Amino acid sequence: MSKYQTLITILDELRKEAPIQYKKYYPLESDNEKTNQARSQAFIHLFLKVKFGLLTFLERESYITDGTDDGGVDGYFIDKENEHIYFIQSKFRNSEENFENVNIELDEILKMELDRITKGETIGSNGREYNPKIQSLIKSIDEISNKPKWKEIVIVLANVKDKHRDKINHLTQFPTEIFNFDKVYDDLIFPVVSGTFFRQSELKITINVNPNTKNNIIDYDVDTAIKECNIRVLFVPTIEIAKILYKYKNSILKFNPRSYLDLAGGSVNSKIYRSITDITTNEFALYNNGITMLSDKTYYSDRTGRKREAEMIVTNPQIINGGQTAFTLSRIYEDKLNTHSEMEVFENKEVLLKIITFEEDLETKIDEESKLKLIEAISKATNDQTAVTDADRTSNDKIQIEVQESIFKKFGYFYERKRGEFGDGLRSKYIDRSRIVDRETFIRISYAINGHPGQARRVGTKFLFKKRNINLTLPDINNIDKYFFGYKVFGYLNEIQKSFDKDLKNRFGQAQYGNSLRYGKIAVVTVVSRQYAKNGHNSDFNSAIIELTKIVLESWKEFEEHIQNIPRNEIYFIRYREPETNIETIELNYDNYYKSNSIITDLNSFFNI
């Protein structure tokens, strides 16, 4: 399945969210034209969901204006928080070829009557009234009190020729952001599958604080290798943290070694849970070490005009430690919502919050790579005492992020560097599990292809995910094709093995392929992948996997006969004669042979890889 097919699946699932009375989203399957129209509107739904976090169908549908007398505007959104008005022009294509190669014509852009609409004209240039949704847009613009401060932005969901990009701002009269097919894949598909609807650069959360004491906040500046950082420590109401994680999930766990679903898959801390639900006093503040949050900017004021209340605004927040505490709170909050219960269990209960702020100024710009290294160090240090695996601990390493981005960009698959990070996509049926790349299998295969098939089969996860070993395994992201090819070969070998499951006398296909499927899959992957990288292949990627694998498997029994006669392998293939019959017998230990260090030498000499 290509990235475009994943997009189609997502659009069709979004259509299913429509109430049954919205018949335009449920055309007959045989009606290609109306199906394409429905997907075109679902395309705008996808943008509104990812860009602005509009989670419900009806909420998004109110902003879709596409139809007769729409003034060339297919959708819009009024962002009151940032004081932006977005006008959307969309051109969905009903085939992968057209979606990725056909450009929008400038005539389509010219149809946007933004000058008339933003000036309050209710009648279009054709002399007819704009449709009711455009009228609603005009009314909403009219109701903005401080209009001169607002910024209009045009969104073009279509491919645009390079030579026309500069002209579009002039045609629309407003700044324009273009979502070509690549940007749709990277900025819309990947976030909706990973559950990161809210882009990190746009998250802004207000935390209400109850200042029971005069000095309710500690404010401290710290010098670091990159620049001065600010640390603020205070107790905040538990319900504020509960709401934050419930709403934002993975969007606020970008630098946390664990995903929201991974936290959900673990056990809720029962002591923390009961200290909220069963105790009316504030023991909760004693039962955990609190939460560490990163911020780009942090504002605090106790002059809110409300008695005994203060307010803190945290821009681009990211929880890097205390995820289990935050998750437990969000689970209690969700349980109360689902049962329509009151939230009084949170009253007078607080949690310790430490906010680390990296704030830039005009004189000092923080180098992004240096900042990420410091964040990585903070994350690892603050999570050092928690039950986090080595694989989780390295999930935010630069190489892991690059692997994830590269695999998606080139192949449309989702490398799961954090356990459960694509849970939203699975639950929403945007993808199935076959599209998710298991991190341990991928790293193990990559390690084998780099010349260590025996060790790759032998060593544990902890060894594979040591920082030094990962950097040696994946030294050059440009070779990702070879590693992903190997991963797909491994999957194909598993399919072949399953085809023998019902043959009780030949369950691993030993009659045809020796011990390749039972013990030697990683060795086979090494040979096939290195041959592919060395010689290339005329067929497409998937055909090459099948053809090259079959060729290697057909030679595997001969390879196993060859290795039995190599002196250094005698510890795995012990020969002895029966005293009574004088018949030579070989005791075969293929299990340990395929874990040995010598196997790469044998593979190189036999297969010339």
N, C-alpha and C positions, 0 to 999 in steps of 0.2 A: 504494500500500500504506500503510495506517494504522499507527500505533504498535502498536495491538492486533495487527494482522496480523504485524508484526515480532516481537511477543511469541510468537505462535503458532509462527512459524518457528523461533525459538530453542528453545522447549519441545520441538518435534518433533526438532530436532537433538540436544538433550540426551537424549531418549528413545533415540536411536540409539546412544548411548554405552553403553547397558546390554548386558551379555553376553547372548547369545541365550537362555540358560536363564531369564532374567527375563522370562517370557512376558507378564506383565501390561503391559509397556511396548511390546509388539508386537501389539495387537489388530487384528482385521480392519478395514480402512478403512471398511467398511460398518457397523460396530458403533459408532455414535456415542456410546452411553453409556460403553462401555469406553475409547474413545479419549479422552473427556473425563476419565475417572478417571485414565488414564495421564498426561494433561497436568496434572492437578491435582497429582500427585506430582512431575512434572518441574518444576512451579512452585516447590515447596519446594527441589528441587535447585538451581534458579537462585538462590534466596536464599542457600543455603549456599555456593554457588560464589563469588558476588560479595561477600557479607558477610564470609566467613571464609577465602576463598581455597582452598577444598577443590576441587582440580582434577580428581580422578578420580571416576568414577561410584561405584565400590565404597566409597570413603571417605565420600561423601555419603550413600549408601544406608543405611549403618549408623546414621545419625541420623534416619531417617524412620520414624515409628512409626504413621502413619495406617493404620487398619484396625479390626478387631473388638477390643473391650476395650482401646482405647487411652487411656482416661481423658480423652478430649477433647483430647489432645495429638497434633498431627499430625507434629511433629518437634521436635528439640532440638539444642543444641550446648553443650558444656562448654568454656569459654574459660579454660584454665589460666593463661595469661599474664596476663590482666586480672582473673582471679578472678570471672568472671560465668557464670551458668547461664541460657541462653536457652530458653524454651518457646515453640513456634510453633503458632499456630492459623491455618489457611489456608482461604480460601473462593474457589476459582477459578470463574470464570463462562465459559460456552462460547459467548458472543456478545459483540461489542463493546458493544452497547447495555447488556447486563446487567453486564458487567465495569466499565463506567464509571459506572453509575447505581444499581445495586441494592446495598443496604447489608446487612451481616451483622446478624442478629438477636441480641439480648442472650441469648436462650436458648442460642445456639451457644457464647457465651463462658462461660455458666454450666456447660456440660458439662465444662469443664476442671477436673479434680479435683486441682488443684495442692497444696492443703493436705494431702490424703492422700498424694500421691506424694512430696512433699518431707519428709514425716514418716516415710517408710519403709513405709507401708502397701502391701502387695502384692496386696490384694484390693480391687476397686472397690466403689462404693456399691451396685452391682447384685448384689453377693454373688459375682461371678465374679473369677477371677484376671486381673490385667492381662496383656496379651500379652507375649511374650518380650522385645521391644525396650523396653517400658516397665519390665520387670523389670531389664533391663540399665541403664537410666537410674537406677533406684532404687539399684542396686548402686554405680554410679559416684558418685552423690551421697554414699552412705554411706562411700565410700573417701576422701573429701576430708578432710584432716587439720585444716585451719584454717577450718572451715565458717563460724564467725561473721563472718569477714572477707569472705565471698563475697556477691555481690549477684544476686538473681534478677530477670530481665527477661522480660516477655511480649511476643512479636512477633505482631501481628495482620495477616495478609496479606489485607486486605479493606477495603472502604469502610465507614465508620462514621458514622452521623448525628452532626451537631455536638452535638446535645443529649445524646447518649449518651457522648460522649468522657470526660467527667468521671466517669461511673459505672463505666467499665471498670476503672480502677485499684482501685476498691472491690470489684468483682466478682472480680477475679483475685487481689487482696491484694498485688500486686506492681506496680512501675512498668511501664508499657506503652508500646510504640512501635507506632504504626499506619502501615502501608504501604497507603494508598489507591491508586487507579489512577494518579494523577499521580506519586506517590512511587515506585511500581513502574517507571513509564516513566523517570523522571529518575535514580533511584538504583540500579536493577537493569539495565534494558535498555541505557542509554547506557554504563555502565561495562563491561558484558560485551562490547559491540561494540567499544569502544575499547581493550580489554585492560587496563583499570585495575581488576582484581578487588579489589585491596587498597586500601581507602579511605585517602587520605593521612593523615587524622587518626588512623589506627590502626596505621600502620607503626612497627614497633620492631625494630631490628636490632642484634645484638651483633657487634662486631668484635674478634676476638682479636689482640692486639698482642704482639710479641716484643721486649722491651726489652733490646737488646744493649748499650746504653750507659746511663750513669747518668742523663743528661738526654735522654731519648728523645722528649720532647714539648715544644713551645713553646706557652705559654699567654699570650694577650695580649688585653687589653680595649681596645675602640675606641669612641670617641664618634661617633655619627652624628646625623643630623637628627631621627630619631625617638626614639632612646634608645641606651644603651650596648649594644654587641654584643661577644660573645666570639669570638676566633679561636684555634683550636688547630691546630697543624701537626705532623704526625708521619708516619713511614713505617709502612705496614700491609702484611700479607701479601697478595700479589696474588690468592690464591685466595678471600679474603674478598670482595673487590670482584667477582670473577668470579661467585661464588654469588649475590650481591645482585642484579646486573643480570639474570642468567639467570632468577631467580625472579620478580622484581617488574616487569621490563620498563618499560612506560609509566607504571606507578604511581610510579616513582621518577624519572621524567623530566618531571614536571609543569611545571617552570619552565625546562626545557631547550628551546632553539629547535628541536630535532629529535626525532622519535619513534624508538622502537626499530626499527621496520621501515625507516625512512629510513636509520638507521645501518647496518642489515643490507643495505640495497640498495647502499650504497657499498662501496668497496674496504676490506678489512681492511688495516690498516697492516702491511705485510710485515716491516718492520724490527722493530716491536714484537712481532709474532707470533713471529719467529725468535728474538728475544732471550729468549723464554720456552721455546720448544720445542727450540731447537738449542744453547743455551748453559747450562751448569750453574751459572755464577756470576751475580752480580747486576747485569749490565749494564743490565737493564731499568730500574733506578732512574735511569739516566743518559739514557735515550732519549726521555723525554717530560716535559712540564711538570706532570704530576700531575693530580689530580682535585679539584674544588671542590664541597663538599657543604653544603647548608643543613640546619639542625636547630632544633627547638623547644627541646629540652633535650639536654644532653650530659653523660654521666657517665664518669669515667675512674678506674680503680684498678689499681695493680700488686700489691695485696694480695689475690690470688685463691686463695691456698693451693696454687698450682701454680708450680713453680720456673721462673723466667725467662719467665713469661707475665704479661701484663696484659690488662685487658678494658675495652672502651669500649662504652657503650650510647648509641645515637643515636636520638632519638625524632623521628618524621616526617621522615626524611631525604629530600632531593631533590638529585640531581646536576645542577648547572647548568653545569659546564664539565668537559671531559675525558670526554665521552660516548663519543668514538671509542676512547679508551684502555680505558674500562670495557667497551665492547662487544667489543673485540678479546679481552680477557681472558675474557669470558663465552662467546665463540665457541670458544675453546680448551677451556674447561670443558665446553661442550656436546659438542664433538667427542670428548672423552675419555669422557663418559658414554655416548654413542651407540655407541662401539666397546668399551665395558666395559674401558677402559684405566686404569692407575693414574694418580694425580694427582701423581706425584713431580716433574713438570716445573715445578710451582709452588714447590717447596721452596726456601727461602732467597732468594726473590725478592720484592721489596717495591715499593710504589708510594707516592709522596708524596700525602698526603691533607690538604687544608685544610678544616676544618669551621667554618662561620660559624653561631653560635648566637644566635637571637632569643629570649631567655628572659624571660617576663613574671613579675612579682611582684605582691604584693597592692597595692603603692603605685603601680605603673606598668602601665597597660594600653596595649598597642600598638594604635593605630588600624589596622584591617585594610587600608584603602586606602593609607595611608602606607607600611605594611609592603610591600605589593605593588609600590608604585612603587620602593622601595629595592631589592627583589629584582629587578625588571625592569632597573634600572640596573646592578646587579651582574652579572646574566646577560649583558647586552649588552656590558659592558666586558670581562668575562672571555672572551667569545666573539669579540671584535673581531678577533683575529688568525687565526681559523679560517675555513675555506671554507664560510661560511654565507650563503645568499642573503638579500636584503632581505625576501623573503616569509617566510623562516624566522625572521629576526631580529624581525619584528613579530608572530610567531605568538602570543605571550603578552601582547600589548597588550590593555588592557581592552576596547576596542571589538571586537577579534577574538573574545574569549571571549564577549562579549554576543551577537554575531552567531551564534555556534555554539549557544549556549543557546536563543536565540529561535527559530532555524530548527527545532531539534529539538522544542521545546515546542509550536510552532504547527503544524508540518507533518510532523514525524516523520522528517525528513531529517537527514543527518549532514554538517555543514560541516567540511571537512578543513582546519583552520587549520595543522596540521603534516602534512607529507607522510608518508603511510603510517600515520597514527595509528589507522586502522580496519582495519589488516591482520589482526588477530585475528578480527574479525567476518567478514571476507571468507573467510579460510582456514577458519573453522568453519562457513561457509555460513549464518550468522545473517542476513546481508544480501547483496545483490548490488551491483555497482558503480553501478547506476542510482539507488541510495539515497544515494550520496555526492555532495556538492556540491563541485565543483572551485573552490578559493579564487580562482584568477586569473580564471577566467571570471566568477565572481560579482562580484568587485570591478570588473572591466571593464564588465560590464552595468550595475552600480549607477552607475558614473561616467557612462555614457552617458545613463541615465535622468535624472540630475541636470542634464542640459543639455549634455553634451559627447560626442555620438556620434562625431564625426569624430576627436577626440583619443583616445577609447576604442579606436578601431580602429587608431590610428596609434602610440600610445606603447608603450614596453616595460614589462616587469614591474617593473623597478627604479623607474620613475616611479610606477606604480600603488601600490606598497607603501611609498613614502616616508611617514613618520608624518604629515606635514602633509596629504598628499593623501588618505590613508585617513580622517583625521578630517573632511576636507571632503566626501569621498564618502559617508560614513556618519555624518552629524551627529546623526541622530535614529533610535535603534533602533526607535522606534515605527512607522517607515515600512518596516519589514522586509518587510511583505506586498507592497508595490509592487516591491521589489527581487527578492524570490523569485519573484513573478509573472513578472518579466522574464526571470529565469533559466530558468523553465519554458518560456516562449515561445521562447527561444533553442533549447532542446532540441527543441521541436516543429518549428521551422524546419529543424533538422538532419534530422529524420525525413522531412519533405517533400522535402528535397534528395535524400536517399537513394532516394526513390521514382523519381527520374529517372536513377539511375546507369546503368541498362541501355539507356537511350535515347541512343545515341551522337550523334544529331543535335540533341538537346535535353537535355544532361546536367544543366543547372542550371535547367531549367524556364523558360528565357528566353522561350519562346513564350507562356507563360501569365503569368509574373510579372516580366518584364524582368530586371534585374540584381539583384533583391532577395536572391536566395539565393546568388548568387556573390560579390557584393561588399557588399551592403547589409543583411545580417542584423541587425547592431547597430542600424542606423537603423530597421528594421522593429520591433525590440524596443522602441526608444525610443517610437515612436508608439503601439504597442499598450498598453504599460505605462502611459503617461501618460494615454491615453484611459480605461483601466481605473480609474486613481486618480482621475481627474476626474469620471467619470460613473457609476462602479460598474457592476454587472451583476447581472441577476436570477438567472442560472444559478449553479451551484456553481463552485468555483475552476477545476477541470479543464475543464469545459464552456466557461467564459468564455475560457480560453486558446485553445481551438480556434475558437470562433465569432468572437471579435474579430480573431484573426490572419487568418482567411480573408477577413474584410471588408476589412482593410487591404491584403492581398496583391492582391485584385481591383482595387484602385485604383492599384497601384504603377506599371504601365506608363503610365498617365495622368500620374502624378507625374513620371516621368522625361521625358516629353515636355514637361511644364511647365518643368522646371529648365533644359532646353536653351536656352530662350528668355530666360533671365534674364541681363542683361549681365555681372554680376559673375562668372558661371560660364563666361565665354567661354574662359578658359584651359584648361578641361576639355573643352569641346565646340567645337573649332576648325572653322570653316566655310571652305571654299574651292571654287572652280569649276574644273572640268577645262578647260584651254585649248581643247582640240579640240572638246569637246561642249557646253561651257558649262553642264554639269549641276552643281548644287551638291551637295557632299559634306560630311558632318560626321565629323570624326575624334573618336571617343568615348573618353574616358578616365575611365570610371566607377571604376576602381580608386582613383585619386587623389582623385576627387570625394568618395567616401565616407570619405576620410580628412581632408577639409577642415574648417576651422572654420566655414565658412558654411552647412554642411548643416543645422544646428539652426534657422537662420532660415527656410530653405526648408521644412522639416518643419512648423514652427509655422504658417506662412502657408497651406500647402496643406491640412494636416490639422486646423488649429485646435486645437493641443494646448498 
